[in-house]
Each structure stands twice: as structure tokens, then as C-alpha cells.
């Protein structure tokens, strides 16, 4: 699993972006890929899945 920090997440729209630790890439995250609720600034672990417009974060879990 990869790790990163939630840069932005809009709860009402159900999407946001995570900055990956390894390459500082912005990765799209949709609410359907969440295991835990997330908010801006949270540290997270996630997997990558190919999406229509690029990589998507899936299996997103908060790191305590």
C-alpha cells in the first residue's frame, strides 16, 4: 500500500485529492474508494486503480 496526505476532500461532493508520499503526485479519490471517512490533512494508506482520467486512490484508510 502507498501512503500520503489528504490535500483536499469535499464531503458533500464526495471526492478529493491525496498527495502521494513517494512522488508527490496528486491522486484523485472518490467516496466509493474510502474505507474510513477522511478530511483535509489526514494521513492515509491506499492502493491505486486505473480510472477513466488517470489513477484513482482505492481502499483508503486513515493512519492513526
Phi and psi restraints in degrees (range 20) as a CNS / XPLOR table:
assign (resid 1 and name C) (resid 2 and name N)
       (resid 2 and name CA) (resid 2 and name C) 1.0 -93.8 20.0 2
assign (resid 2 and name N) (resid 2 and name CA)
       (resid 2 and name C) (resid 3 and name N) 1.0 162.8 20.0 2
assign (resid 2 and name C) (resid 3 and name N)
       (resid 3 and name CA) (resid 3 and name C) 1.0 -124.3 20.0 2
assign (resid 3 and name N) (resid 3 and name CA)
       (resid 3 and name C) (resid 4 and name N) 1.0 158.5 20.0 2
assign (resid 3 and name C) (resid 4 and name N)
       (resid 4 and name CA) (resid 4 and name C) 1.0 -173.8 20.0 2
assign (resid 4 and name N) (resid 4 and name CA)
       (resid 4 and name C) (resid 5 and name N) 1.0 -172.0 20.0 2
assign (resid 4 and name C) (resid 5 and name N)
       (resid 5 and name CA) (resid 5 and name C) 1.0 -126.5 20.0 2
assign (resid 5 and name N) (resid 5 and name CA)
       (resid 5 and name C) (resid 6 and name N) 1.0 136.7 20.0 2
assign (resid 5 and name C) (resid 6 and name N)
       (resid 6 and name CA) (resid 6 and name C) 1.0 -70.7 20.0 2
assign (resid 6 and name N) (resid 6 and name CA)
       (resid 6 and name C) (resid 7 and name N) 1.0 117.1 20.0 2
assign (resid 6 and name C) (resid 7 and name N)
       (resid 7 and name CA) (resid 7 and name C) 1.0 -82.0 20.0 2
assign (resid 7 and name N) (resid 7 and name CA)
       (resid 7 and name C) (resid 8 and name N) 1.0 -41.5 20.0 2
assign (resid 7 and name C) (resid 8 and name N)
       (resid 8 and name CA) (resid 8 and name C) 1.0 -155.5 20.0 2
assign (resid 8 and name N) (resid 8 and name CA)
       (resid 8 and name C) (resid 9 and name N) 1.0 139.1 20.0 2
assign (resid 8 and name C) (resid 9 and name N)
       (resid 9 and name CA) (resid 9 and name C) 1.0 -150.4 20.0 2
assign (resid 9 and name N) (resid 9 and name CA)
       (resid 9 and name C) (resid 10 and name N) 1.0 123.5 20.0 2
assign (resid 9 and name C) (resid 10 and name N)
       (resid 10 and name CA) (resid 10 and name C) 1.0 -103.1 20.0 2
assign (resid 10 and name N) (resid 10 and name CA)
       (resid 10 and name C) (resid 11 and name N) 1.0 104.3 20.0 2
assign (resid 10 and name C) (resid 11 and name N)
       (resid 11 and name CA) (resid 11 and name C) 1.0 -62.9 20.0 2
assign (resid 11 and name N) (resid 11 and name CA)
       (resid 11 and name C) (resid 12 and name N) 1.0 -38.7 20.0 2
assign (resid 11 and name C) (resid 12 and name N)
       (resid 12 and name CA) (resid 12 and name C) 1.0 -70.7 20.0 2
assign (resid 12 and name N) (resid 12 and name CA)
       (resid 12 and name C) (resid 13 and name N) 1.0 -30.5 20.0 2
assign (resid 12 and name C) (resid 13 and name N)
       (resid 13 and name CA) (resid 13 and name C) 1.0 -93.8 20.0 2
assign (resid 13 and name N) (resid 13 and name CA)
       (resid 13 and name C) (resid 14 and name N) 1.0 -17.1 20.0 2
assign (resid 13 and name C) (resid 14 and name N)
       (resid 14 and name CA) (resid 14 and name C) 1.0 78.4 20.0 2
assign (resid 14 and name N) (resid 14 and name CA)
       (resid 14 and name C) (resid 15 and name N) 1.0 28.9 20.0 2
assign (resid 14 and name C) (resid 15 and name N)
       (resid 15 and name CA) (resid 15 and name C) 1.0 -151.6 20.0 2
assign (resid 15 and name N) (resid 15 and name CA)
       (resid 15 and name C) (resid 16 and name N) 1.0 168.0 20.0 2
assign (resid 15 and name C) (resid 16 and name N)
       (resid 16 and name CA) (resid 16 and name C) 1.0 -175.8 20.0 2
assign (resid 16 and name N) (resid 16 and name CA)
       (resid 16 and name C) (resid 17 and name N) 1.0 -160.6 20.0 2
assign (resid 16 and name C) (resid 17 and name N)
       (resid 17 and name CA) (resid 17 and name C) 1.0 -138.8 20.0 2
assign (resid 17 and name N) (resid 17 and name CA)
       (resid 17 and name C) (resid 18 and name N) 1.0 144.3 20.0 2
assign (resid 17 and name C) (resid 18 and name N)
       (resid 18 and name CA) (resid 18 and name C) 1.0 -116.5 20.0 2
assign (resid 18 and name N) (resid 18 and name CA)
       (resid 18 and name C) (resid 19 and name N) 1.0 137.4 20.0 2
assign (resid 18 and name C) (resid 19 and name N)
       (resid 19 and name CA) (resid 19 and name C) 1.0 -93.9 20.0 2
assign (resid 19 and name N) (resid 19 and name CA)
       (resid 19 and name C) (resid 20 and name N) 1.0 116.8 20.0 2
assign (resid 19 and name C) (resid 20 and name N)
       (resid 20 and name CA) (resid 20 and name C) 1.0 -71.1 20.0 2
assign (resid 20 and name N) (resid 20 and name CA)
       (resid 20 and name C) (resid 21 and name N) 1.0 139.5 20.0 2
assign (resid 20 and name C) (resid 21 and name N)
       (resid 21 and name CA) (resid 21 and name C) 1.0 -67.3 20.0 2
assign (resid 21 and name N) (resid 21 and name CA)
       (resid 21 and name C) (resid 22 and name N) 1.0 -36.6 20.0 2
assign (resid 21 and name C) (resid 22 and name N)
       (resid 22 and name CA) (resid 22 and name C) 1.0 -71.2 20.0 2
assign (resid 22 and name N) (resid 22 and name CA)
       (resid 22 and name C) (resid 23 and name N) 1.0 -38.1 20.0 2
assign (resid 22 and name C) (resid 23 and name N)
       (resid 23 and name CA) (resid 23 and name C) 1.0 -133.4 20.0 2
assign (resid 23 and name N) (resid 23 and name CA)
       (resid 23 and name C) (resid 24 and name N) 1.0 7.4 20.0 2
assign (resid 23 and name C) (resid 24 and name N)
       (resid 24 and name CA) (resid 24 and name C) 1.0 60.6 20.0 2
assign (resid 24 and name N) (resid 24 and name CA)
       (resid 24 and name C) (resid 25 and name N) 1.0 20.0 20.0 2
assign (resid 24 and name C) (resid 25 and name N)
       (resid 25 and name CA) (resid 25 and name C) 1.0 -74.6 20.0 2
assign (resid 25 and name N) (resid 25 and name CA)
       (resid 25 and name C) (resid 26 and name N) 1.0 142.0 20.0 2
assign (resid 25 and name C) (resid 26 and name N)
       (resid 26 and name CA) (resid 26 and name C) 1.0 -84.0 20.0 2
assign (resid 26 and name N) (resid 26 and name CA)
       (resid 26 and name C) (resid 27 and name N) 1.0 124.7 20.0 2
assign (resid 26 and name C) (resid 27 and name N)
       (resid 27 and name CA) (resid 27 and name C) 1.0 -117.3 20.0 2
assign (resid 27 and name N) (resid 27 and name CA)
       (resid 27 and name C) (resid 28 and name N) 1.0 128.2 20.0 2
assign (resid 27 and name C) (resid 28 and name N)
       (resid 28 and name CA) (resid 28 and name C) 1.0 -67.0 20.0 2
assign (resid 28 and name N) (resid 28 and name CA)
       (resid 28 and name C) (resid 29 and name N) 1.0 140.4 20.0 2
assign (resid 28 and name C) (resid 29 and name N)
       (resid 29 and name CA) (resid 29 and name C) 1.0 -133.4 20.0 2
assign (resid 29 and name N) (resid 29 and name CA)
       (resid 29 and name C) (resid 30 and name N) 1.0 132.7 20.0 2
assign (resid 29 and name C) (resid 30 and name N)
       (resid 30 and name CA) (resid 30 and name C) 1.0 -112.0 20.0 2
assign (resid 30 and name N) (resid 30 and name CA)
       (resid 30 and name C) (resid 31 and name N) 1.0 152.6 20.0 2
assign (resid 30 and name C) (resid 31 and name N)
       (resid 31 and name CA) (resid 31 and name C) 1.0 -57.1 20.0 2
assign (resid 31 and name N) (resid 31 and name CA)
       (resid 31 and name C) (resid 32 and name N) 1.0 -26.6 20.0 2
assign (resid 31 and name C) (resid 32 and name N)
       (resid 32 and name CA) (resid 32 and name C) 1.0 -69.5 20.0 2
assign (resid 32 and name N) (resid 32 and name CA)
       (resid 32 and name C) (resid 33 and name N) 1.0 -16.3 20.0 2
assign (resid 32 and name C) (resid 33 and name N)
       (resid 33 and name CA) (resid 33 and name C) 1.0 -94.0 20.0 2
assign (resid 33 and name N) (resid 33 and name CA)
       (resid 33 and name C) (resid 34 and name N) 1.0 4.2 20.0 2
assign (resid 33 and name C) (resid 34 and name N)
       (resid 34 and name CA) (resid 34 and name C) 1.0 -91.9 20.0 2
assign (resid 34 and name N) (resid 34 and name CA)
       (resid 34 and name C) (resid 35 and name N) 1.0 138.9 20.0 2
assign (resid 34 and name C) (resid 35 and name N)
       (resid 35 and name CA) (resid 35 and name C) 1.0 -98.1 20.0 2
assign (resid 35 and name N) (resid 35 and name CA)
       (resid 35 and name C) (resid 36 and name N) 1.0 -41.9 20.0 2
assign (resid 35 and name C) (resid 36 and name N)
       (resid 36 and name CA) (resid 36 and name C) 1.0 -112.5 20.0 2
assign (resid 36 and name N) (resid 36 and name CA)
       (resid 36 and name C) (resid 37 and name N) 1.0 155.9 20.0 2
assign (resid 36 and name C) (resid 37 and name N)
       (resid 37 and name CA) (resid 37 and name C) 1.0 -67.2 20.0 2
assign (resid 37 and name N) (resid 37 and name CA)
       (resid 37 and name C) (resid 38 and name N) 1.0 145.0 20.0 2
assign (resid 37 and name C) (resid 38 and name N)
       (resid 38 and name CA) (resid 38 and name C) 1.0 -128.8 20.0 2
assign (resid 38 and name N) (resid 38 and name CA)
       (resid 38 and name C) (resid 39 and name N) 1.0 160.5 20.0 2
assign (resid 38 and name C) (resid 39 and name N)
       (resid 39 and name CA) (resid 39 and name C) 1.0 -147.0 20.0 2
assign (resid 39 and name N) (resid 39 and name CA)
       (resid 39 and name C) (resid 40 and name N) 1.0 166.1 20.0 2
assign (resid 39 and name C) (resid 40 and name N)
       (resid 40 and name CA) (resid 40 and name C) 1.0 -50.9 20.0 2
assign (resid 40 and name N) (resid 40 and name CA)
       (resid 40 and name C) (resid 41 and name N) 1.0 133.2 20.0 2
assign (resid 40 and name C) (resid 41 and name N)
       (resid 41 and name CA) (resid 41 and name C) 1.0 91.9 20.0 2
assign (resid 41 and name N) (resid 41 and name CA)
       (resid 41 and name C) (resid 42 and name N) 1.0 -12.4 20.0 2
assign (resid 41 and name C) (resid 42 and name N)
       (resid 42 and name CA) (resid 42 and name C) 1.0 -66.4 20.0 2
assign (resid 42 and name N) (resid 42 and name CA)
       (resid 42 and name C) (resid 43 and name N) 1.0 141.6 20.0 2
assign (resid 42 and name C) (resid 43 and name N)
       (resid 43 and name CA) (resid 43 and name C) 1.0 -86.0 20.0 2
assign (resid 43 and name N) (resid 43 and name CA)
       (resid 43 and name C) (resid 44 and name N) 1.0 134.2 20.0 2
assign (resid 43 and name C) (resid 44 and name N)
       (resid 44 and name CA) (resid 44 and name C) 1.0 -137.5 20.0 2
assign (resid 44 and name N) (resid 44 and name CA)
       (resid 44 and name C) (resid 45 and name N) 1.0 157.7 20.0 2
assign (resid 44 and name C) (resid 45 and name N)
       (resid 45 and name CA) (resid 45 and name C) 1.0 -112.8 20.0 2
assign (resid 45 and name N) (resid 45 and name CA)
       (resid 45 and name C) (resid 46 and name N) 1.0 146.3 20.0 2
assign (resid 45 and name C) (resid 46 and name N)
       (resid 46 and name CA) (resid 46 and name C) 1.0 -161.4 20.0 2
assign (resid 46 and name N) (resid 46 and name CA)
       (resid 46 and name C) (resid 47 and name N) 1.0 163.7 20.0 2
assign (resid 46 and name C) (resid 47 and name N)
       (resid 47 and name CA) (resid 47 and name C) 1.0 -109.0 20.0 2
assign (resid 47 and name N) (resid 47 and name CA)
       (resid 47 and name C) (resid 48 and name N) 1.0 165.5 20.0 2
assign (resid 47 and name C) (resid 48 and name N)
       (resid 48 and name CA) (resid 48 and name C) 1.0 -111.6 20.0 2
assign (resid 48 and name N) (resid 48 and name CA)
       (resid 48 and name C) (resid 49 and name N) 1.0 137.4 20.0 2
assign (resid 48 and name C) (resid 49 and name N)
       (resid 49 and name CA) (resid 49 and name C) 1.0 -131.9 20.0 2
assign (resid 49 and name N) (resid 49 and name CA)
       (resid 49 and name C) (resid 50 and name N) 1.0 139.9 20.0 2
assign (resid 49 and name C) (resid 50 and name N)
       (resid 50 and name CA) (resid 50 and name C) 1.0 -68.4 20.0 2
assign (resid 50 and name N) (resid 50 and name CA)
       (resid 50 and name C) (resid 51 and name N) 1.0 130.4 20.0 2
assign (resid 50 and name C) (resid 51 and name N)
       (resid 51 and name CA) (resid 51 and name C) 1.0 -114.8 20.0 2
assign (resid 51 and name N) (resid 51 and name CA)
       (resid 51 and name C) (resid 52 and name N) 1.0 179.0 20.0 2
assign (resid 51 and name C) (resid 52 and name N)
       (resid 52 and name CA) (resid 52 and name C) 1.0 -62.0 20.0 2
assign (resid 52 and name N) (resid 52 and name CA)
       (resid 52 and name C) (resid 53 and name N) 1.0 -34.7 20.0 2
assign (resid 52 and name C) (resid 53 and name N)
       (resid 53 and name CA) (resid 53 and name C) 1.0 -114.4 20.0 2
assign (resid 53 and name N) (resid 53 and name CA)
       (resid 53 and name C) (resid 54 and name N) 1.0 15.6 20.0 2
assign (resid 53 and name C) (resid 54 and name N)
       (resid 54 and name CA) (resid 54 and name C) 1.0 134.1 20.0 2
assign (resid 54 and name N) (resid 54 and name CA)
       (resid 54 and name C) (resid 55 and name N) 1.0 -168.1 20.0 2
assign (resid 54 and name C) (resid 55 and name N)
       (resid 55 and name CA) (resid 55 and name C) 1.0 -69.7 20.0 2
assign (resid 55 and name N) (resid 55 and name CA)
       (resid 55 and name C) (resid 56 and name N) 1.0 142.9 20.0 2
assign (resid 55 and name C) (resid 56 and name N)
       (resid 56 and name CA) (resid 56 and name C) 1.0 -121.0 20.0 2
assign (resid 56 and name N) (resid 56 and name CA)
       (resid 56 and name C) (resid 57 and name N) 1.0 141.0 20.0 2
assign (resid 56 and name C) (resid 57 and name N)
       (resid 57 and name CA) (resid 57 and name C) 1.0 -81.8 20.0 2
assign (resid 57 and name N) (resid 57 and name CA)
       (resid 57 and name C) (resid 58 and name N) 1.0 132.5 20.0 2
assign (resid 57 and name C) (resid 58 and name N)
       (resid 58 and name CA) (resid 58 and name C) 1.0 -132.3 20.0 2
assign (resid 58 and name N) (resid 58 and name CA)
       (resid 58 and name C) (resid 59 and name N) 1.0 164.9 20.0 2
assign (resid 58 and name C) (resid 59 and name N)
       (resid 59 and name CA) (resid 59 and name C) 1.0 53.7 20.0 2
assign (resid 59 and name N) (resid 59 and name CA)
       (resid 59 and name C) (resid 60 and name N) 1.0 43.8 20.0 2
assign (resid 59 and name C) (resid 60 and name N)
       (resid 60 and name CA) (resid 60 and name C) 1.0 -77.8 20.0 2
assign (resid 60 and name N) (resid 60 and name CA)
       (resid 60 and name C) (resid 61 and name N) 1.0 121.8 20.0 2
assign (resid 60 and name C) (resid 61 and name N)
       (resid 61 and name CA) (resid 61 and name C) 1.0 -126.9 20.0 2
assign (resid 61 and name N) (resid 61 and name CA)
       (resid 61 and name C) (resid 62 and name N) 1.0 142.3 20.0 2
assign (resid 61 and name C) (resid 62 and name N)
       (resid 62 and name CA) (resid 62 and name C) 1.0 -71.9 20.0 2
assign (resid 62 and name N) (resid 62 and name CA)
       (resid 62 and name C) (resid 63 and name N) 1.0 141.9 20.0 2
assign (resid 62 and name C) (resid 63 and name N)
       (resid 63 and name CA) (resid 63 and name C) 1.0 -96.6 20.0 2
assign (resid 63 and name N) (resid 63 and name CA)
       (resid 63 and name C) (resid 64 and name N) 1.0 126.7 20.0 2
